[in-house]
Amino acid sequence: MSDLRIGIGYDVHAFEEGRPLVLGGVVVPADRGLLGHSDADVLVHAVMDAIVGALREGDIGRLFPDDDDAFKDISSIELLQRVFALAASRGFRIVDVDSTLVLQEPKVAPYRDQMRENIARALGLPVNAVGVKATTTEGLGFAGREEGAAAYAVALLERTWA
């Protein structure tokens, strides 16, 4: 009998002038990016948080503190690779990940497949095991006012050894 674990992740970042907009490891053309200690990739942060939650390791802020200069401007895809290694070291394999970006603009549909590929590669998964969707809030809330972006993710992990 397998030991399955599910984790849910959530992240939010405010928009900031003068920064690139990185989503799913893709630099998306935009007038501004997201504010954060790393590259502020809200999508990858939610995915990492889901995996770390399934591992019962707390959250990504515990693993990658925003007051540690080692993580200043680091690629979130690199951090995702570290989370993948952590899961393997704990005896788990990542089975499936699904995620939703929440933002008004820019439209990310043209970049969705590359985001899926980047996340899949970092997690050693086939692309069909990674879901990336995007939605707006129809103008409601901070995302609707274009103050920032959020992302939700779920991850399914399976124990590979006891």
MDTraj code that builds the backbone (N, CA, C; nanometers):
import mdtraj as md
import numpy as np

residues = "MET SER ASP LEU ARG ILE GLY ILE GLY TYR ASP VAL HIS ALA PHE GLU GLU GLY ARG PRO LEU VAL LEU GLY GLY VAL VAL VAL PRO ALA ASP ARG GLY LEU LEU GLY HIS SER ASP ALA ASP VAL LEU VAL HIS ALA VAL MET ASP ALA ILE VAL GLY ALA LEU ARG GLU GLY ASP ILE GLY ARG LEU PHE PRO ASP ASP ASP ASP ALA PHE LYS ASP ILE SER SER ILE GLU LEU LEU GLN ARG VAL PHE ALA LEU ALA ALA SER ARG GLY PHE ARG ILE VAL ASP VAL ASP SER THR LEU VAL LEU GLN GLU PRO LYS VAL ALA PRO TYR ARG ASP GLN MET ARG GLU ASN ILE ALA ARG ALA LEU GLY LEU PRO VAL ASN ALA VAL GLY VAL LYS ALA THR THR THR GLU GLY LEU GLY PHE ALA GLY ARG GLU GLU GLY ALA ALA ALA TYR ALA VAL ALA LEU LEU GLU ARG THR TRP ALA".split()
xyz = np.array([
    [0.0839, -0.1182, 0.0000],
    [0.0000, 0.0000, 0.0000],
    [0.0885, 0.1246, 0.0000],
    [0.0560, 0.2203, -0.0853],
    [0.1398, 0.3389, -0.0959],
    [0.1006, 0.4431, 0.0079],
    [0.1942, 0.5284, 0.0387],
    [0.1732, 0.6386, 0.1316],
    [0.1662, 0.7663, 0.0486],
    [0.0460, 0.8180, 0.0300],
    [0.0255, 0.9391, -0.0489],
    [0.0111, 1.0591, 0.0425],
    [0.0613, 1.1729, -0.0033],
    [0.0479, 1.2987, 0.0689],
    [0.0052, 1.4066, -0.0288],
    [-0.0813, 1.4958, 0.0190],
    [-0.1243, 1.6106, -0.0604],
    [-0.0833, 1.7371, 0.0127],
    [-0.0354, 1.8346, -0.0617],
    [-0.0027, 1.9648, -0.0048],
    [-0.0689, 2.0733, -0.0862],
    [-0.1016, 2.1826, -0.0210],
    [-0.1568, 2.2994, -0.0892],
    [-0.0640, 2.4164, -0.0654],
    [-0.0441, 2.4952, -0.1687],
    [0.0424, 2.6111, -0.1575],
    [-0.0280, 2.7367, -0.2047],
    [0.0125, 2.8481, -0.1474],
    [-0.0420, 2.9788, -0.1844],
    [0.0693, 3.0799, -0.1699],
    [0.0750, 3.1735, -0.2633],
    [0.1712, 3.2823, -0.2519],
    [0.1131, 3.4055, -0.3173],
    [0.1610, 3.5204, -0.2743],
    [0.1175, 3.6491, -0.3280],
    [0.2358, 3.7457, -0.3243],
    [0.2474, 3.8263, -0.4276],
    [0.3496, 3.9303, -0.4339],
    [0.2890, 4.0550, -0.4951],
    [0.3341, 4.1701, -0.4468],
    [0.2929, 4.2988, -0.5027],
    [0.3736, 4.3282, -0.6287],
    [0.3149, 4.4060, -0.7181],
    [0.3889, 4.4512, -0.8353],
    [0.4885, 4.5586, -0.7955],
    [0.5988, 4.5654, -0.8709],
    [0.7067, 4.6615, -0.8442],
    [0.7659, 4.7072, -0.9769],
    [0.7780, 4.8364, -0.9936],
    [0.8421, 4.8915, -1.1132],
    [0.9892, 4.8511, -1.1156],
    [1.0430, 4.8338, -1.2356],
    [1.1857, 4.8095, -1.2509],
    [1.2302, 4.6665, -1.2289],
    [1.1369, 4.5752, -1.2150],
    [1.1722, 4.4334, -1.1985],
    [1.1134, 4.3538, -1.3127],
    [1.1803, 4.2460, -1.3539],
    [1.1207, 4.1593, -1.4564],
    [1.0059, 4.0786, -1.3952],
    [0.9083, 4.0449, -1.4767],
    [0.7979, 3.9604, -1.4324],
    [0.8332, 3.8159, -1.4664],
    [0.8615, 3.7380, -1.3633],
    [0.8993, 3.5974, -1.3804],
    [0.7849, 3.5118, -1.3281],
    [0.7320, 3.4287, -1.4153],
    [0.6217, 3.3388, -1.3800],
    [0.6515, 3.2005, -1.4364],
    [0.6586, 3.1034, -1.3512],
    [0.6889, 2.9682, -1.3970],
    [0.8251, 2.9577, -1.4629],
    [0.9181, 3.0412, -1.4187],
    [1.0522, 3.0404, -1.4762],
    [1.0631, 3.1098, -1.6112],
    [0.9573, 3.1770, -1.6539],
    [0.9545, 3.2480, -1.7821],
    [0.9518, 3.3980, -1.7543],
    [1.0367, 3.4733, -1.8219],
    [1.0293, 3.6186, -1.8134],
    [0.9196, 3.6622, -1.9103],
    [0.8089, 3.7078, -1.8526],
    [0.6919, 3.7477, -1.9298],
    [0.7003, 3.8968, -1.9573],
    [0.6882, 3.9389, -2.0827],
    [0.6937, 4.0824, -2.1125],
    [0.5846, 4.1585, -2.0361],
    [0.6263, 4.2575, -1.9581],
    [0.5335, 4.3368, -1.8774],
    [0.6015, 4.4666, -1.8365],
    [0.5205, 4.5632, -1.7991],
    [0.5725, 4.6930, -1.7555],
    [0.6394, 4.6873, -1.6194],
    [0.6042, 4.5858, -1.5397],
    [0.6608, 4.5730, -1.4054],
    [0.6583, 4.4268, -1.3634],
    [0.7408, 4.3986, -1.2651],
    [0.7485, 4.2624, -1.2152],
    [0.6926, 4.2528, -1.0754],
    [0.7295, 4.1478, -1.0046],
    [0.6806, 4.1252, -0.8696],
    [0.7912, 4.1497, -0.7684],
    [0.7527, 4.2086, -0.6573],
    [0.8455, 4.2432, -0.5507],
    [0.8723, 4.1210, -0.4643],
    [0.9998, 4.0944, -0.4394],
    [1.0350, 3.9820, -0.3533],
    [1.1848, 3.9727, -0.3352],
    [1.2268, 3.8921, -0.2389],
    [1.3687, 3.8733, -0.2101],
    [1.4371, 3.7936, -0.3202],
    [1.3682, 3.6914, -0.3707],
    [1.4192, 3.6120, -0.4825],
    [1.3708, 3.6786, -0.6111],
    [1.3507, 3.5988, -0.7159],
    [1.2946, 3.6564, -0.8387],
    [1.1436, 3.6778, -0.8284],
    [1.0848, 3.6416, -0.7127],
    [0.9429, 3.6642, -0.6809],
    [0.8479, 3.5904, -0.7754],
    [0.8888, 3.4734, -0.8195],
    [0.8053, 3.3926, -0.9092],
    [0.6920, 3.3315, -0.8274],
    [0.5801, 3.4022, -0.8229],
    [0.4675, 3.3653, -0.7382],
    [0.4149, 3.2254, -0.7709],
    [0.4179, 3.1866, -0.8964],
    [0.3690, 3.0548, -0.9366],
    [0.4578, 2.9442, -0.8798],
    [0.5870, 2.9563, -0.8998],
    [0.6801, 2.8545, -0.8499],
    [0.6800, 2.8517, -0.6971],
    [0.6640, 2.9686, -0.6339],
    [0.6585, 2.9715, -0.4873],
    [0.5387, 2.8920, -0.4357],
    [0.4242, 2.9046, -0.5017],
    [0.3062, 2.8286, -0.4603],
    [0.3293, 2.6785, -0.4790],
    [0.3927, 2.6410, -0.5892],
    [0.4228, 2.4995, -0.6138],
    [0.5180, 2.4469, -0.5058],
    [0.6222, 2.5236, -0.4762],
    [0.7161, 2.4813, -0.3719],
    [0.6444, 2.4661, -0.2387],
    [0.5587, 2.5621, -0.2056],
    [0.4884, 2.5583, -0.0787],
    [0.3975, 2.4357, -0.0701],
    [0.3358, 2.3973, -0.1806],
    [0.2516, 2.2777, -0.1815],
    [0.3348, 2.1527, -0.1535],
    [0.4500, 2.1436, -0.2162],
    [0.5372, 2.0267, -0.1963],
    [0.5899, 2.0233, -0.0534],
    [0.6377, 2.1366, -0.0053],
    [0.6905, 2.1445, 0.1309],
    [0.5812, 2.1123, 0.2323],
    [0.4582, 2.1565, 0.2041],
    [0.3463, 2.1222, 0.2918],
    [0.3190, 1.9733, 0.2944],
    [0.3222, 1.9094, 0.1783],
    [0.3014, 1.7644, 0.1732],
    [0.4113, 1.6893, 0.2482],
    [0.5305, 1.7463, 0.2504],
    [0.6421, 1.6859, 0.3243],
    [0.6338, 1.7127, 0.4740],
    [0.5432, 1.8027, 0.5136],
    [0.5279, 1.8460, 0.6532],
    [0.6546, 1.9141, 0.7038],
    [0.7130, 1.9966, 0.6145],
    [0.8374, 2.0678, 0.6453],
    [0.8131, 2.2161, 0.6724],
    [0.6886, 2.2542, 0.7021],
    [0.6607, 2.3953, 0.7272],
    [0.6259, 2.4665, 0.5983],
    [0.6976, 2.5749, 0.5702],
    [0.6722, 2.6504, 0.4477],
    [0.8049, 2.6961, 0.3868],
    [0.7967, 2.7564, 0.2693],
    [0.9207, 2.7920, 0.2003],
    [0.9959, 2.9044, 0.2707],
    [0.9261, 2.9870, 0.3471],
    [0.9942, 3.0913, 0.4232],
    [1.0877, 3.0336, 0.5285],
    [1.0542, 2.9165, 0.5793],
    [1.1399, 2.8486, 0.6759],
    [1.2647, 2.7923, 0.6080],
    [1.2462, 2.7400, 0.4858],
    [1.3591, 2.6810, 0.4137],
    [1.4482, 2.7856, 0.3470],
    [1.3840, 2.8918, 0.2965],
    [1.4554, 2.9941, 0.2199],
    [1.4193, 3.1322, 0.2747],
    [1.4703, 3.1685, 0.3929],
    [1.4300, 3.2931, 0.4581],
    [1.4627, 3.4172, 0.3744],
    [1.3723, 3.5143, 0.3798],
    [1.3914, 3.6354, 0.2997],
    [1.4910, 3.7330, 0.3617],
    [1.5511, 3.6954, 0.4746],
    [1.6574, 3.7779, 0.5308],
    [1.7954, 3.7135, 0.5106],
    [1.8000, 3.6091, 0.4286],
    [1.9254, 3.5403, 0.3980],
    [1.9739, 3.5849, 0.2605],
    [2.0879, 3.6521, 0.2578],
    [2.1418, 3.7038, 0.1309],
    [2.1723, 3.5941, 0.0294],
    [2.1848, 3.4703, 0.0727],
    [2.2101, 3.3597, -0.0206],
    [2.0947, 3.3435, -0.1193],
    [1.9767, 3.3924, -0.0824],
    [1.8596, 3.3762, -0.1683],
    [1.8196, 3.5057, -0.2383],
    [1.8988, 3.6104, -0.2242],
    [1.8688, 3.7387, -0.2876],
    [1.8738, 3.7234, -0.4394],
    [1.7621, 3.7537, -0.5043],
    [1.7478, 3.7494, -0.6507],
    [1.7694, 3.6102, -0.7107],
    [1.7662, 3.5057, -0.6301],
    [1.7868, 3.3702, -0.6807],
    [1.6679, 3.3277, -0.7680],
    [1.6942, 3.2443, -0.8635],
    [1.5893, 3.1880, -0.9479],
    [1.5022, 3.0940, -0.8654],
    [1.3726, 3.1140, -0.8716],
    [1.2813, 3.0256, -0.8003],
    [1.2828, 2.8849, -0.8584],
    [1.3161, 2.8721, -0.9852],
    [1.3310, 2.7380, -1.0441],
    [1.4456, 2.6647, -0.9748],
    [1.5531, 2.7349, -0.9432],
    [1.6629, 2.6727, -0.8684],
    [1.6156, 2.6296, -0.7301],
    [1.5361, 2.7131, -0.6651],
    [1.4819, 2.6757, -0.5341],
    [1.3885, 2.5551, -0.5468],
    [1.3116, 2.5506, -0.6553],
    [1.2227, 2.4364, -0.6788],
    [1.3038, 2.3074, -0.6934],
    [1.4185, 2.3155, -0.7581],
    [1.5053, 2.1985, -0.7704],
    [1.5537, 2.1529, -0.6321],
    [1.5784, 2.2476, -0.5434],
    [1.6196, 2.2130, -0.4071],
    [1.5051, 2.1457, -0.3312],
    [1.3825, 2.1918, -0.3537],
    [1.2659, 2.1296, -0.2911],
    [1.2485, 1.9874, -0.3439],
    [1.2696, 1.9691, -0.4732],
    [1.2653, 1.8355, -0.5332],
    [1.3667, 1.7439, -0.4652],
    [1.4883, 1.7941, -0.4450],
    [1.5925, 1.7146, -0.3790],
    [1.5543, 1.6843, -0.2340],
    [1.4925, 1.7796, -0.1670],
    [1.4474, 1.7570, -0.0299],
    [1.3433, 1.6449, -0.0261],
    [1.2478, 1.6504, -0.1185],
    [1.1451, 1.5458, -0.1240],
    [1.2099, 1.4083, -0.1434],
    [1.3041, 1.4003, -0.2357],
    [1.3726, 1.2726, -0.2606],
    [1.4479, 1.2262, -0.1368],
    [1.5129, 1.3199, -0.0662],
    [1.5883, 1.2824, 0.0529],
    [1.4977, 1.2350, 0.1661],
    [1.3710, 1.2750, 0.1617],
    [1.2730, 1.2324, 0.2622],
    [1.1982, 1.1066, 0.2181],
    [1.2353, 1.0536, 0.1012],
    [1.1756, 0.9301, 0.0540],
    [1.0451, 0.9486, -0.0207],
    [1.0267, 1.0639, -0.0826],
    [0.9047, 1.0897, -0.1583],
    [0.9362, 1.1244, -0.3027],
    [0.8454, 1.0845, -0.3900],
    [0.8514, 1.1303, -0.5286],
    [0.7282, 1.2164, -0.5524],
    [0.7446, 1.3158, -0.6345],
    [0.6338, 1.4040, -0.6695],
    [0.5596, 1.3373, -0.7838],
    [0.4310, 1.3192, -0.7673],
    [0.3485, 1.2489, -0.8649],
    [0.2816, 1.3469, -0.9600],
    [0.2261, 1.4559, -0.9047],
    [0.1462, 1.5474, -0.9855],
    [0.1379, 1.6829, -0.9168],
    [0.1333, 1.7888, -0.9977],
    [0.1210, 1.9256, -0.9476],
    [0.0189, 1.9978, -1.0336],
    [-0.0689, 2.0737, -0.9701],
    [-0.1613, 2.1599, -1.0433],
    [-0.1566, 2.2973, -0.9796],
    [-0.1724, 2.4020, -1.0615],
    [-0.1590, 2.5385, -1.0104],
    [-0.2485, 2.6350, -1.0862],
    [-0.2765, 2.7465, -1.0203],
    [-0.3551, 2.8534, -1.0805],
    [-0.2911, 2.9875, -1.0473],
    [-0.2612, 3.0640, -1.1508],
    [-0.2157, 3.2027, -1.1354],
    [-0.3374, 3.2924, -1.1282],
    [-0.3319, 3.3943, -1.0433],
    [-0.4409, 3.4905, -1.0309],
    [-0.3837, 3.6292, -1.0574],
    [-0.4163, 3.6851, -1.1747],
    [-0.3728, 3.8200, -1.2091],
    [-0.4560, 3.8727, -1.3255],
    [-0.4709, 4.0031, -1.3300],
    [-0.5482, 4.0663, -1.4378],
    [-0.4662, 4.0729, -1.5667],
    [-0.3470, 4.1262, -1.5542],
    [-0.2588, 4.1481, -1.6687],
    [-0.1170, 4.1161, -1.6269],
    [-0.0342, 4.0743, -1.7159],
    [-0.0581, 4.0463, -1.8563],
    [-0.1208, 3.9081, -1.8741],
    [-0.1692, 3.8845, -1.9916],
    [-0.2208, 3.7523, -2.0252],
    [-0.1020, 3.6566, -2.0355],
    [-0.1151, 3.5404, -1.9781],
    [-0.0023, 3.4472, -1.9733],
    [-0.0208, 3.3229, -2.0598],
    [-0.1334, 3.3132, -2.1270],
    [-0.1606, 3.1946, -2.2099],
    [-0.0475, 3.1620, -2.3079],
    [0.0146, 3.2623, -2.3724],
    [0.1223, 3.2289, -2.4663],
    [0.2459, 3.1660, -2.4010],
    [0.2569, 3.1763, -2.2694],
    [0.3758, 3.1293, -2.1983],
    [0.3471, 3.0054, -2.1131],
    [0.2226, 2.9623, -2.1102],
    [0.1802, 2.8533, -2.0229],
    [0.2576, 2.7240, -2.0482],
    [0.2741, 2.6863, -2.1730],
    [0.3439, 2.5603, -2.2018],
    [0.4885, 2.5649, -2.1551],
    [0.5554, 2.6785, -2.1735],
    [0.6939, 2.6898, -2.1264],
    [0.6998, 2.6855, -1.9738],
    [0.6026, 2.7460, -1.9069],
    [0.5962, 2.7388, -1.7605],
    [0.5832, 2.5936, -1.7149],
    [0.4938, 2.5204, -1.7795],
    [0.4748, 2.3791, -1.7451],
    [0.6041, 2.3010, -1.7661],
    [0.6709, 2.3268, -1.8781],
    [0.7969, 2.2566, -1.9079],
    [0.9032, 2.2886, -1.8038],
    [0.9152, 2.4146, -1.7655],
    [1.0159, 2.4550, -1.6672],
    [0.9914, 2.3880, -1.5321],
    [0.8668, 2.3879, -1.4881],
    [0.8333, 2.3263, -1.3595],
    [0.8540, 2.1756, -1.3675],
    [0.8089, 2.1142, -1.4753],
    [0.8252, 1.9695, -1.4924],
    [0.9733, 1.9308, -1.4908],
    [1.0548, 2.0047, -1.5620],
    [1.1985, 1.9743, -1.5681],
    [1.2607, 1.9832, -1.4278],
    [1.2260, 2.0865, -1.3520],
    [1.2825, 2.1049, -1.2186],
    [1.2406, 1.9932, -1.1230],
    [1.1245, 1.9347, -1.1495],
    [1.0722, 1.8305, -1.0607],
    [1.0910, 1.6899, -1.1156],
    [1.1575, 1.6762, -1.2296],
    [1.1790, 1.5449, -1.2874],
    [1.0503, 1.4767, -1.3287],
    [0.9537, 1.5559, -1.3741],
    [0.8222, 1.5038, -1.4112],
    [0.7985, 1.5169, -1.5605],
    [0.7103, 1.4333, -1.6149],
    [0.6644, 1.4590, -1.7511],
    [0.5741, 1.5828, -1.7492],
    [0.5708, 1.6539, -1.8596],
    [0.4924, 1.7776, -1.8664],
    [0.3454, 1.7522, -1.8349],
    [0.2942, 1.6355, -1.8719],
    [0.1521, 1.6094, -1.8467],
    [0.1204, 1.5882, -1.6987],
    [0.2206, 1.5908, -1.6123],
    [0.1990, 1.5821, -1.4678],
    [0.2006, 1.7188, -1.4012],
    [0.2066, 1.8250, -1.4831],
    [0.2102, 1.9619, -1.4311],
    [0.0999, 2.0436, -1.4967],
    [0.0116, 2.0972, -1.4146],
    [-0.0946, 2.1837, -1.4648],
    [-0.0671, 2.3281, -1.4280],
    [-0.0888, 2.4176, -1.5239],
    [-0.0790, 2.5621, -1.5000],
    [-0.1992, 2.6269, -1.5665],
    [-0.2763, 2.6963, -1.4857],
    [-0.3916, 2.7712, -1.5361],
    [-0.3763, 2.9152, -1.4901],
    [-0.4535, 3.0040, -1.5503],
    [-0.4543, 3.1436, -1.5069],
    [-0.5970, 3.1942, -1.5082],
    [-0.6240, 3.2850, -1.4158],
    [-0.7562, 3.3458, -1.4088],
    [-0.7421, 3.4899, -1.3644],
    [-0.8427, 3.5685, -1.3969],
    [-0.8503, 3.7040, -1.3448],
    [-0.9496, 3.7028, -1.2291],
    [-0.9650, 3.8169, -1.1649],
    [-1.0653, 3.8279, -1.0590],
    [-1.1779, 3.9210, -1.1015],
    [-1.1907, 3.9392, -1.2331],
    [-1.2951, 4.0269, -1.2874],
    [-1.2890, 4.1651, -1.2246],
    [-1.1661, 4.2115, -1.1978],
    [-1.1465, 4.3458, -1.1439],
    [-1.1617, 4.3573, -0.9931],
    [-1.1880, 4.2476, -0.9239],
    [-1.2095, 4.2520, -0.7796],
    [-1.0801, 4.2272, -0.7030],
    [-1.0673, 4.2872, -0.5862],
    [-0.9549, 4.2639, -0.4962],
    [-0.8232, 4.3200, -0.5459],
    [-0.7147, 4.2876, -0.4719],
    [-0.5832, 4.3414, -0.5061],
    [-0.5376, 4.2989, -0.6444],
    [-0.5674, 4.1744, -0.6832],
    [-0.5283, 4.1283, -0.8168],
    [-0.6088, 4.2032, -0.9226],
    [-0.7357, 4.2236, -0.8970],
    [-0.8215, 4.2958, -0.9904],
    [-0.7812, 4.4409, -1.0071],
    [-0.7294, 4.5005, -0.9000],
    [-0.6802, 4.6391, -0.9070],
    [-0.5383, 4.6453, -0.9630],
    [-0.4840, 4.5281, -0.9988],
    [-0.3491, 4.5145, -1.0542],
    [-0.2414, 4.5633, -0.9580],
    [-0.2635, 4.5352, -0.8293],
    [-0.1644, 4.5673, -0.7269],
    [-0.0644, 4.4542, -0.7085],
    [-0.1018, 4.3351, -0.7509],
    [-0.0150, 4.2207, -0.7340],
    [-0.0731, 4.0979, -0.8009],
    [-0.0080, 3.9859, -0.7769],
    [-0.0505, 3.8582, -0.8332],
    [-0.0432, 3.7529, -0.7237],
    [-0.1242, 3.6492, -0.7398],
    [-0.1260, 3.5383, -0.6452],
    [-0.1217, 3.4078, -0.7230],
    [-0.0947, 3.3009, -0.6524],
    [-0.0982, 3.1681, -0.7134],
    [-0.1351, 3.0659, -0.6073],
    [-0.2078, 2.9645, -0.6515],
    [-0.2445, 2.8492, -0.5701],
    [-0.1852, 2.7259, -0.6368],
    [-0.1507, 2.6267, -0.5557],
    [-0.1006, 2.5014, -0.6124],
    [-0.1339, 2.3862, -0.5192],
    [-0.1476, 2.2698, -0.5782],
    [-0.1590, 2.1453, -0.5023],
    [-0.0550, 2.0487, -0.5577],
    [-0.0054, 1.9636, -0.4694],
    [0.0936, 1.8648, -0.5108],
    [0.0591, 1.7308, -0.4466],
    [0.0739, 1.6264, -0.5251],
    [0.0553, 1.4895, -0.4768],
    [0.1919, 1.4227, -0.4728],
    [0.2261, 1.3694, -0.3564],
    [0.3530, 1.3006, -0.3366],
    [0.3253, 1.1567, -0.2939],
    [0.4172, 1.0692, -0.3285],
    [0.4082, 0.9287, -0.2886],
    [0.5388, 0.8885, -0.2225],
    [0.5266, 0.8215, -0.1084],
    [0.6468, 0.7719, -0.0397],
    [0.7080, 0.6595, -0.1208],
    [0.8387, 0.6669, -0.1409],
    [0.9072, 0.5640, -0.2192],
    [0.9787, 0.4629, -0.1303],
    [1.0026, 0.4991, -0.0034],
    [1.0646, 0.4064, 0.0910],
    [1.0240, 0.4465, 0.2319],
    [1.0313, 0.3537, 0.3226],
    [0.9873, 0.3766, 0.4616],
    [1.0954, 0.4407, 0.5443],
])
top = md.Topology()
chain = top.add_chain()
for i, resn in enumerate(residues, 1):
    res = top.add_residue(resn, chain, resSeq=i)
    for name in ("N", "CA", "C"):
        top.add_atom(name, md.element.get_by_symbol(name[0]), res)
traj = md.Trajectory(xyz[None], top)
